[in-house]
Amino acid sequence: MSDTKPLKRAIELQPLSHDHHQGLLLCWKIRTGLKKEVPLERIKSYTDWFFDNHLKPHFELEEKYIFTILGNDNPLIQQALSEHSRLTDLFTATTDLKENLSFIEKELDAHIRFEERVLFGEIQLKASVEQLAKIEEIHSKLPFIENDEATFWL
């Protein structure tokens, strides 16, 4: 076993990690909805809301301010951008709902864990004080607001 401790997340990146937590909760909600056999259109309606209100702005922020720290030629950034594209395709698909929701759940979970465990650690090591300050400045300080009308997972 390794004696190295995990890298403590820079305070400027912590709001992005909070966004990721909400993404992981979305994965749980999808799994729960599918297990409970909630009508697929109801789950899709919620995932559409989540994508438009939370995930799409999160992707845009990462792509414009976070990923540029390592540059688009970096293999980790290329992987993240590819995953963003794939997830966008899955969220915006309107056919094969059960299959797409299942893919969203699995791929979003894996993507978030990649960013948290690998990518953000590398970004944190390479980012300048000024870059971290810019990230903190532009990330919304507002808490996550749930769509209480769509609680299919309860």
Number of C-alpha atoms within 10 A of each C-alpha: 3 4 5 6 6 8 12 9 13 14 12 18 19 13 18 21 17 13 17 21 15 17 21 20 14 20 22 16 20 25 17 16 20 18 10 12 10 14 12 15 12 14 24 20 12 19 22 16 14 18 19 14 13 16 22 16 13 17 17 12 16 17 18 10 15 23 20 16 19 17 13 15 9 13 11 20 21 14 16 22 17 12 17 20 13 15 22 16 13 20 22 14 14 11 9 9 16 15 10 19 23 16 17 22 20 16 18 22 19 14 19 20 15 15 19 16 13 12 18 21 17 16 21 21 10 13 15 12 10 9 17 20 14 14 18 17 11 10 17 12 9 7 9 12 8 10 10 7 7 14 13 17 16 8
